[in-house]
Amino acid sequence: MPNRSRTHMLRVLAMRMDGTSTPDKLVDVVRKVAQELEAREADGRTHNPEDEKRIERQRTLFATLPDTGAVDALKEAMMQRAYDLMWDGDGLACDAIAEFLPPAAADEVFNAWDNDQDPSKPRSRFH
């Protein structure tokens, strides 16, 4: 998952550039980079063993926090911050926060951000 936010941002960038005065070749390049990042993610070429260990350690630490309202509030704040960083175009910072979140929570943030790009869909709670 380390490149997911960058992949989404590149797709949205290409979508927003399409049909503007942006050269078609540039739009195609942005789309191809997003596809390459996604392909690398799918077959594991973006992960190295050290990254995987770090992410697993961070998520394990987060999972060991007690089940309290404060922890729920912390998780919600981290999810909101990750979402906001996506809108700010800071995919690396978003990914750094998402590495600590449980996988389902990180997926919820990325899916919400992706769906919020479509004006025909209802806005997420993060918007």
C-alpha positions in Angstrom: 0.0 0.0 0.0 2.9 2.5 0.2 2.2 4.0 -3.2 -1.6 4.0 -3.2 -2.1 7.7 -2.5 0.4 8.6 -5.2 -1.4 6.4 -7.7 -4.8 8.0 -6.8 -3.4 11.5 -7.1 -1.8 10.8 -10.5 -5.1 9.4 -11.8 -7.1 12.4 -10.5 -4.4 14.8 -12.0 -4.7 13.1 -15.4 -8.5 13.2 -15.2 -8.5 16.9 -14.4 -5.9 17.7 -17.1 -7.8 15.8 -19.7 -9.9 18.1 -21.9 -7.9 21.2 -20.9 -5.1 23.0 -22.7 -2.7 20.4 -21.3 -0.9 18.6 -24.0 -2.3 15.1 -24.6 1.2 13.6 -24.4 1.6 14.9 -20.8 -1.8 13.5 -19.8 -0.8 10.1 -21.2 2.5 10.2 -19.4 0.8 10.9 -16.0 -1.7 8.0 -16.7 1.2 5.7 -17.6 3.1 6.6 -14.4 -0.1 5.8 -12.3 -0.5 2.5 -14.1 3.1 1.6 -13.5 2.9 2.4 -9.8 -0.2 0.3 -9.6 1.4 -2.6 -11.4 4.5 -2.4 -9.2 2.2 -2.4 -6.1 0.3 -5.4 -7.4 3.3 -7.5 -7.9 5.2 -6.4 -4.9 8.0 -4.4 -6.6 7.4 -1.4 -4.4 8.0 -3.2 -1.2 11.3 -4.2 0.3 11.6 -6.4 3.4 12.7 -3.4 5.6 9.6 -1.5 4.6 7.3 -4.4 5.2 8.9 -5.0 8.7 8.5 -1.3 9.5 4.9 -1.1 8.5 4.0 -4.3 10.3 5.8 -3.1 13.5 3.9 0.2 13.3 0.5 -1.4 12.8 1.3 -3.9 15.6 2.1 -1.1 17.9 -1.2 0.7 17.0 -3.2 -2.5 17.5 -1.8 -2.9 21.0 -3.3 0.3 22.1 -6.2 -0.2 24.6 -9.7 -0.2 23.3 -10.8 3.3 24.6 -12.5 6.3 23.2 -9.2 8.2 23.2 -7.7 5.6 20.8 -10.8 5.7 18.6 -10.4 9.5 18.5 -6.7 9.2 17.7 -7.5 6.8 14.8 -10.2 9.1 13.5 -7.9 12.1 13.7 -5.2 10.2 11.8 -7.6 9.1 9.2 -8.8 12.7 8.7 -5.2 14.0 8.5 -4.3 11.4 5.9 -7.4 12.4 3.9 -6.5 16.1 4.2 -2.9 15.4 3.1 -4.2 13.7 0.0 -6.1 16.9 -0.9 -2.9 18.9 -0.2 -1.1 16.7 -2.7 1.3 15.3 -0.1 1.1 11.6 -0.9 4.3 10.7 1.0 3.1 12.2 4.2 -0.3 10.5 3.7 1.4 7.2 3.2 3.5 7.7 6.4 0.3 8.1 8.5 -1.5 5.3 6.7 1.3 2.9 7.6 0.2 3.1 11.2 -3.5 2.7 10.6 -5.2 -0.7 10.5 -5.5 -1.8 6.9 -9.3 -1.4 6.8 -9.0 2.1 8.1 -6.4 3.1 5.6 -8.5 1.6 2.8 -11.5 3.5 4.0 -9.5 6.8 3.7 -8.2 6.0 0.3 -11.6 4.9 -1.0 -13.3 7.9 0.4 -10.8 10.3 -1.2 -11.2 8.4 -4.5 -15.0 8.5 -4.4 -15.0 12.1 -3.4 -13.5 12.9 -6.8 -16.8 11.9 -8.4 -19.4 14.7 -8.0 -22.2 12.2 -8.7 -21.4 10.2 -5.5 -22.2 11.4 -2.0 -19.4 13.0 -0.1 -17.5 11.0 2.5 -17.5 12.0 6.2 -13.9 13.1 5.7 -14.7 15.7 3.0 
